[in-house]
């Protein structure tokens, strides 16, 4: 079940890309809405549903798939989840 209290942050990482963190998940996405180029870094992130909404006309997009879910556009965003490898430290040798 999604964490509705997950910490959320949105950061501009390039001219046309943003990084969205929701709890321990991280996504890279287009920085602008395909409808009227609303700046998604100023949009609303729904942590429970993993969606981002454009601040201009409220088009909503899935952070997992990029699918346009609501609003005046049907054009999806280009998104990808950033998966970080977790490595465990080797145990201390017993000596």
DSSP file (Angstrom, degrees, kcal/mol; ACC not computed):
  #  RESIDUE AA STRUCTURE BP1 BP2  ACC     N-H-->O    O-->H-N    N-H-->O    O-->H-N    TCO  KAPPA ALPHA  PHI   PSI    X-CA   Y-CA   Z-CA
    1    1 A X              0   0    0      0, 0.0    47,-0.0     0, 0.0     0, 0.0   0.000 360.0 360.0 360.0 133.1    0.0    0.0    0.0
    2    2 A X        -     0   0    0     46,-0.3     2,-0.8     1,-0.1    46,-0.1  -0.243 360.0-116.4 -62.5 149.0    1.4    3.4   -0.9
    3    3 A X    >   -     0   0    0     44,-0.2     3,-1.4     1,-0.2    -1,-0.1  -0.783  22.4-168.5 -89.7 108.7    2.6    5.7    1.9
    4    4 A X  T 3  S+     0   0    0     -2,-0.8    44,-0.2     1,-0.3    43,-0.2   0.667  89.3  51.4 -71.8 -15.5    0.5    8.8    1.9
    5    5 A X  T 3  S+     0   0    0     42,-0.1    -1,-0.3     2,-0.1     3,-0.1   0.209  80.6 136.6-103.2  13.8    2.9   10.5    4.3
    6    6 A X    <   -     0   0    0     -3,-1.4     2,-0.2     1,-0.1    41,-0.1  -0.291  64.0-104.8 -62.6 143.9    6.0    9.8    2.2
    7    7 A X        -     0   0    0     15,-0.1    16,-3.2    40,-0.0     2,-0.4  -0.526  40.3-159.9 -70.0 135.5    8.5   12.6    1.8
    8    8 A X  E     +A   22   0A   0     -2,-0.2     2,-0.3    14,-0.2    14,-0.2  -0.955  16.2 169.0-122.3 135.9    8.2   14.2   -1.6
    9    9 A X  E     -A   21   0A   0     12,-2.1    12,-2.9    -2,-0.4     2,-0.4  -0.996  15.3-161.9-143.5 147.9   10.7   16.3   -3.5
   10   10 A X  E     -A   20   0A   0     -2,-0.3     2,-0.4    10,-0.2    10,-0.2  -0.998  14.6-179.3-129.1 129.9   11.0   17.6   -7.0
   11   11 A X  E     -A   19   0A   0      8,-2.5     8,-3.0    -2,-0.4     2,-0.4  -0.993  29.4-125.6-134.5 134.4   14.3   18.9   -8.4
   12   12 A X  E     +A   18   0A   0     -2,-0.4     6,-0.2     6,-0.2     3,-0.1  -0.658  31.2 172.8 -72.7 127.0   15.2   20.3  -11.8
   13   13 A X        -     0   0    0      4,-2.0     2,-0.3    -2,-0.4     5,-0.2   0.409  61.6  -5.4-119.7  -0.1   18.1   18.2  -13.1
   14   14 A X  S    S-     0   0    0      3,-1.1     3,-0.5     1,-0.1    -1,-0.3  -0.958  88.1 -77.3-174.1 177.2   18.5   19.5  -16.6
   15   15 A X  S    S+     0   0    0     -2,-0.3    -1,-0.1     1,-0.2    -3,-0.0   0.879 129.7  18.0 -58.2 -38.1   16.9   21.9  -19.0
   16   16 A X  S    S+     0   0    0     -3,-0.1    15,-1.9    15,-0.1    16,-0.3   0.201 114.7  75.8-121.7  15.5   14.2   19.4  -19.9
   17   17 A X  E     - B   0  30A   0     -3,-0.5    -4,-2.0    13,-0.3    -3,-1.1  -0.949  48.8-168.8-132.7 149.9   14.2   16.9  -17.0
   18   18 A X  E     -AB  12  29A   0     11,-2.5    11,-2.4    -2,-0.3     2,-0.5  -0.928  16.8-138.0-127.7 157.1   13.1   16.7  -13.3
   19   19 A X  E     -AB  11  28A   0     -8,-3.0    -8,-2.5    -2,-0.3     2,-0.5  -0.979  18.1-165.5-115.0 127.9   13.8   14.2  -10.6
   20   20 A X  E     -AB  10  27A   0      7,-3.0     7,-2.8    -2,-0.5     2,-0.5  -0.962   0.7-165.8-116.3 123.5   10.8   13.3   -8.3
   21   21 A X  E     +AB   9  26A   0    -12,-2.9   -12,-2.1    -2,-0.5     2,-0.5  -0.938   8.9 178.1-110.2 130.2   11.4   11.5   -5.1
   22   22 A X  E >   -AB   8  25A   0      3,-2.5     3,-2.2    -2,-0.5     2,-0.3  -0.922  66.5 -55.4-129.9 103.9    8.5    9.9   -3.3
   23   23 A X  T 3  S-     0   0    0    -16,-3.2   -14,-0.0    -2,-0.5    24,-0.0  -0.477 122.0 -17.9  61.7-124.7    9.7    8.1   -0.1
   24   24 A X  T 3  S+     0   0    0     -2,-0.3     2,-0.3    -3,-0.1    -1,-0.3   0.286 120.8  92.9 -97.3  10.3   12.4    5.7   -1.2
   25   25 A X  E <   -B   22   0A   0     -3,-2.2    -3,-2.5    58,-0.1     2,-0.4  -0.807  55.8-164.8-104.8 148.1   11.4    5.7   -4.9
   26   26 A X  E     -BC  21  82A   0     56,-0.5    56,-3.0    -2,-0.3     2,-0.3  -0.996   5.3-175.0-136.9 134.8   12.9    8.1   -7.4
   27   27 A X  E     -BC  20  81A   0     -7,-2.8    -7,-3.0    -2,-0.4     2,-0.4  -0.949  15.8-149.6-129.6 147.3   11.7    9.0  -10.9
   28   28 A X  E     +BC  19  80A   0     52,-2.8    52,-2.1    -2,-0.3     2,-0.3  -0.967  32.1 164.7-113.0 134.4   13.2   11.1  -13.8
   29   29 A X  E     -BC  18  79A   0    -11,-2.4   -11,-2.5    -2,-0.4    50,-0.2  -0.927  44.1 -74.4-145.0 165.6   10.6   12.8  -16.0
   30   30 A X  E     -B   17   0A   0     48,-1.0   -13,-0.3    -2,-0.3   -14,-0.1  -0.346  38.9-139.0 -56.3 143.6   10.0   15.4  -18.6
   31   31 A X  S    S+     0   0    0    -15,-1.9     9,-2.5     9,-0.1    10,-0.5   0.668  79.9  54.3 -82.6 -17.5   10.2   18.9  -17.0
   32   32 A X  B    S-D   39   0B   0    -16,-0.3     7,-0.2     7,-0.2     2,-0.1  -0.942  84.5-113.9-127.1 141.1    7.2   20.3  -18.9
   33   33 A X     >  -     0   0    0      5,-2.5     4,-1.6    -2,-0.4     5,-0.1  -0.450  23.8-134.4 -64.9 136.8    3.7   19.3  -19.5
   34   34 A X  T  4 S+     0   0    0     41,-0.3    -1,-0.1     2,-0.2    42,-0.1   0.661  97.0  63.9 -69.3 -14.4    3.0   18.3  -23.2
   35   35 A X  T  4 S-     0   0    0     40,-0.1    -1,-0.2     1,-0.1    39,-0.0   0.993 132.3 -17.0 -74.7 -64.3   -0.2   20.4  -23.2
   36   36 A X  T  4 S-     0   0    0      2,-0.0    -2,-0.2     0, 0.0    -1,-0.1   0.060  94.8-100.1-133.7  23.6    0.9   24.0  -22.6
   37   37 A X     <  +     0   0    0     -4,-1.6    -3,-0.1     1,-0.2     2,-0.1   0.807  53.7 179.7  63.0  33.7    4.4   23.5  -21.3
   38   38 A X        -     0   0    0      1,-0.1    -5,-2.5    -5,-0.1     2,-0.9  -0.431  38.1-109.3 -61.3 139.6    3.5   24.0  -17.6
   39   39 A X  B >   -D   32   0B   0     -7,-0.2     3,-2.0     1,-0.2    16,-0.3  -0.633  27.3-161.0 -78.8 106.6    6.6   23.6  -15.4
   40   40 A X  G >  S+     0   0    0     -9,-2.5     3,-1.8    -2,-0.9    -1,-0.2   0.683  83.7  74.7 -66.8 -18.9    6.1   20.3  -13.6
   41   41 A X  G 3  S+     0   0    0    -10,-0.5    -1,-0.3     1,-0.3   -31,-0.1   0.735 101.3  45.5 -63.4 -19.3    8.7   21.2  -10.9
   42   42 A X  G <  S+     0   0    0     -3,-2.0    -1,-0.3     2,-0.1    -2,-0.2   0.257  98.4 104.3-103.2   9.5    5.9   23.5   -9.7
   43   43 A X  S <  S-     0   0    0     -3,-1.8     2,-0.5     1,-0.1    11,-0.2  -0.129  78.2 -95.6 -82.2-178.5    3.2   20.9  -10.0
   44   44 A X  E     -E   53   0C   0      9,-1.4     9,-2.7     2,-0.0     2,-0.6  -0.873  29.4-152.2-103.1 130.3    1.5   18.8   -7.3
   45   45 A X  E     -E   52   0C   0     -2,-0.5     2,-0.9     7,-0.2     7,-0.2  -0.910   3.0-153.1-104.4 123.7    2.8   15.3   -6.5
   46   46 A X  E  >> -E   51   0C   0      5,-2.5     5,-1.6    -2,-0.6     4,-1.1  -0.848   9.0-169.8 -94.1 104.7    0.3   12.8   -5.1
   47   47 A X  T  45S+     0   0    0     -2,-0.9   -44,-0.2     1,-0.2    -1,-0.2   0.845  81.6  54.8 -66.2 -35.2    2.5   10.4   -3.0
   48   48 A X  T  45S+     0   0    0    -44,-0.2   -46,-0.3     1,-0.2    -1,-0.2   0.860 120.7  29.0 -68.6 -35.2   -0.3    7.9   -2.5
   49   49 A X  T  45S-     0   0    0     -3,-0.2    -1,-0.2     2,-0.1    -2,-0.2   0.428 102.5-124.5-105.4  -1.1   -1.0    7.4   -6.2
   50   50 A X  T  <5 +     0   0    0     -4,-1.1    13,-3.0     1,-0.2    14,-0.6   0.962  63.6 137.4  52.3  57.7    2.5    8.2   -7.6
   51   51 A X  E   < -EF  46  62C   0     -5,-1.6    -5,-2.5    11,-0.2     2,-0.4  -0.922  44.2-152.1-129.5 154.5    1.2   11.0   -9.9
   52   52 A X  E     -EF  45  61C   0      9,-2.2     9,-2.6    -2,-0.3     2,-0.4  -0.995  13.2-155.4-126.0 137.3    2.3   14.5  -10.8
   53   53 A X  E     -EF  44  60C   0     -9,-2.7    -9,-1.4    -2,-0.4     7,-0.2  -0.912  20.3-116.2-116.0 139.1   -0.1   17.2  -11.8
   54   54 A X     >  -     0   0    0      5,-2.9     4,-1.1    -2,-0.4   -14,-0.1  -0.465  16.2-139.2 -69.5 137.5    0.6   20.2  -14.0
   55   55 A X  T  4 S+     0   0    0    -16,-0.3    -1,-0.1    -2,-0.2   -15,-0.1   0.678  94.7  54.1 -73.2 -15.4    0.2   23.5  -12.2
   56   56 A X  T  4 S-     0   0    0      3,-0.1    -1,-0.1     1,-0.1    -3,-0.0   0.974 131.5  -3.6 -83.3 -60.8   -1.5   25.2  -15.3
   57   57 A X  T  4 S-     0   0    0      2,-0.1    15,-0.3     0, 0.0    -2,-0.1   0.245  94.1-113.6-122.9  11.0   -4.4   23.0  -16.3
   58   58 A X     <  +     0   0    0     -4,-1.1     2,-0.2     1,-0.2    -3,-0.1   0.715  48.3 169.8  66.1  26.7   -4.1   20.1  -13.9
   59   59 A X        -     0   0    0     12,-0.1    -5,-2.9    -6,-0.1     2,-0.4  -0.515  23.9-146.6 -61.7 137.8   -3.2   17.4  -16.3
   60   60 A X  E     -FG  53  70C   0     10,-1.7     9,-3.5    -7,-0.2    10,-1.2  -0.913  15.7-170.3-117.2 138.2   -2.2   14.4  -14.2
   61   61 A X  E     -FG  52  68C   0     -9,-2.6    -9,-2.2    -2,-0.4     2,-0.3  -0.958  26.1-115.5-130.2 144.1    0.5   11.8  -15.1
   62   62 A X  E  >  -F   51   0C   0      5,-2.2     4,-1.8    -2,-0.3   -11,-0.2  -0.620  14.7-153.5 -73.5 131.0    1.6    8.5  -13.7
   63   63 A X  T  4 S+     0   0    0    -13,-3.0    -1,-0.1    -2,-0.3   -12,-0.1   0.712  95.2  53.4 -74.9 -20.4    5.1    8.6  -12.4
   64   64 A X  T  4 S+     0   0    0    -14,-0.6    17,-0.2     3,-0.1    -1,-0.2   0.853 130.5   8.2 -81.8 -36.7    5.4    4.9  -13.0
   65   65 A X  T  4 S-     0   0    0      2,-0.1    14,-0.2    15,-0.1    -2,-0.2   0.612  87.9-124.3-121.0 -18.9    4.3    4.8  -16.6
   66   66 A X     <  +     0   0    0     -4,-1.8    11,-2.6     1,-0.3    -3,-0.1   0.328  55.2 156.2  85.4  -7.3    4.1    8.4  -17.8
   67   67 A X        -     0   0    0      9,-0.2    -5,-2.2    -6,-0.1     2,-0.6  -0.229  49.1-120.6 -55.8 135.8    0.5    7.8  -18.9
   68   68 A X  E     +G   61   0C   0      6,-0.4    -7,-0.2    -7,-0.2    -1,-0.1  -0.719  37.1 175.1 -76.2 119.8   -1.7   11.0  -19.1
   69   69 A X  E     +     0   0C   0     -9,-3.5     2,-0.3    -2,-0.6    -8,-0.2   0.809  56.2   1.8-102.2 -36.9   -4.5   10.2  -16.6
   70   70 A X  E    S+G   60   0C   0    -10,-1.2   -10,-1.7   -12,-0.0     3,-0.3  -0.946  91.6  49.3-145.2 165.3   -6.6   13.4  -16.4
   71   71 A X  S    S-     0   0    0     -2,-0.3   -13,-0.1   -12,-0.3   -12,-0.1  -0.400  95.7 -44.5 100.4-174.5   -6.8   16.8  -17.9
   72   72 A X  S    S+     0   0    0    -15,-0.3     2,-0.4    -2,-0.1    -1,-0.2   0.418 109.4  73.3 -79.8   2.0   -6.7   18.3  -21.4
   73   73 A X        -     0   0    0     -3,-0.3   -13,-0.1     1,-0.1   -38,-0.1  -0.900  44.9-176.2-118.1 147.9   -3.8   16.2  -22.8
   74   74 A X        +     0   0    0     -2,-0.4     2,-0.4     2,-0.1    -6,-0.4   0.343  57.4 110.4-111.1  -0.1   -3.6   12.6  -23.8
   75   75 A X        -     0   0    0     -8,-0.1   -41,-0.3     1,-0.1   -40,-0.1  -0.635  65.2-133.7 -79.6 126.7    0.1   12.8  -24.6
   76   76 A X        -     0   0    0     -2,-0.4     2,-0.3    -8,-0.1    -9,-0.2  -0.290  12.7-117.6 -76.3 163.6    2.2   10.8  -22.0
   77   77 A X        -     0   0    0    -11,-2.6     2,-0.8   -15,-0.2    -1,-0.1  -0.655  25.5-115.4 -89.4 154.8    5.4   12.0  -20.3
   78   78 A X        +     0   0    0     -2,-0.3   -48,-1.0     2,-0.0     2,-0.3  -0.861  52.7 161.9 -88.4 113.1    8.7   10.3  -20.8
   79   79 A X  E     -C   29   0A   0     -2,-0.8     2,-0.3   -14,-0.2   -50,-0.2  -0.919  21.2-176.9-131.2 156.7    9.5    8.9  -17.3
   80   80 A X  E     -C   28   0A   0    -52,-2.1   -52,-2.8    -2,-0.3     2,-0.4  -0.973  26.2-124.0-150.3 143.4   11.7    6.3  -15.9
   81   81 A X  E     -C   27   0A   0     -2,-0.3     2,-0.7   -54,-0.2   -54,-0.3  -0.719  23.2-135.0 -85.4 135.3   12.2    5.0  -12.4
   82   82 A X  E     -C   26   0A   0    -56,-3.0     2,-0.6    -2,-0.4   -56,-0.5  -0.824  21.0-163.6 -92.5 116.7   15.7    5.2  -11.1
   83   83 A X        -     0   0    0     -2,-0.7     2,-0.4   -58,-0.1   -58,-0.1  -0.897   1.6-157.9-106.6 121.3   16.6    1.9   -9.4
   84   84 A X        -     0   0    0     -2,-0.6     2,-0.3     1,-0.0    -2,-0.0  -0.827  19.1-122.5-100.3 134.9   19.6    2.0   -7.1
   85   85 A X        -     0   0    0     -2,-0.4     2,-0.6     1,-0.0    -1,-0.0  -0.585  20.7-145.9 -74.9 131.9   21.4   -1.2   -6.4
   86   86 A X        -     0   0    0     -2,-0.3     2,-0.4     2,-0.0    -1,-0.0  -0.888  16.6-169.3-100.0 121.8   21.6   -2.0   -2.7
   87   87 A X        -     0   0    0     -2,-0.6     2,-0.4     0, 0.0    -2,-0.0  -0.915  14.6-136.1-113.1 138.8   24.8   -3.7   -1.7
   88   88 A X        -     0   0    0     -2,-0.4     2,-0.2     1,-0.1     3,-0.1  -0.718  24.8-113.7 -91.6 141.0   25.3   -5.2    1.7
   89   89 A X        -     0   0    0     -2,-0.4     2,-0.1     1,-0.1     3,-0.1  -0.471  35.5-107.3 -70.1 142.6   28.6   -4.7    3.5
   90   90 A X        -     0   0    0     -2,-0.2    -1,-0.1     1,-0.1     3,-0.1  -0.446  41.8-102.5 -67.4 142.4   30.7   -7.8    3.9
   91   91 A X        -     0   0    0      1,-0.1     2,-0.1    -2,-0.1    -1,-0.1  -0.327  41.7 -96.3 -64.7 149.4   30.7   -9.0    7.5
   92   92 A X        -     0   0    0      1,-0.1     2,-0.1    -3,-0.1    -1,-0.1  -0.440  45.6-108.2 -64.0 136.2   33.8   -8.3    9.5
   93   93 A X        -     0   0    0     -2,-0.1     2,-0.5    -3,-0.1    -1,-0.1  -0.424  27.9-127.9 -67.2 139.9   36.2  -11.2    9.5
   94   94 A X              0   0    0      1,-0.1    -1,-0.1    -2,-0.1    -3,-0.0  -0.769 360.0 360.0 -88.6 126.7   36.3  -13.0   12.8
   95   95 A X              0   0    0     -2,-0.5    -1,-0.1    -3,-0.0    -2,-0.0   0.546 360.0 360.0-129.0 360.0   39.8  -13.3   13.8
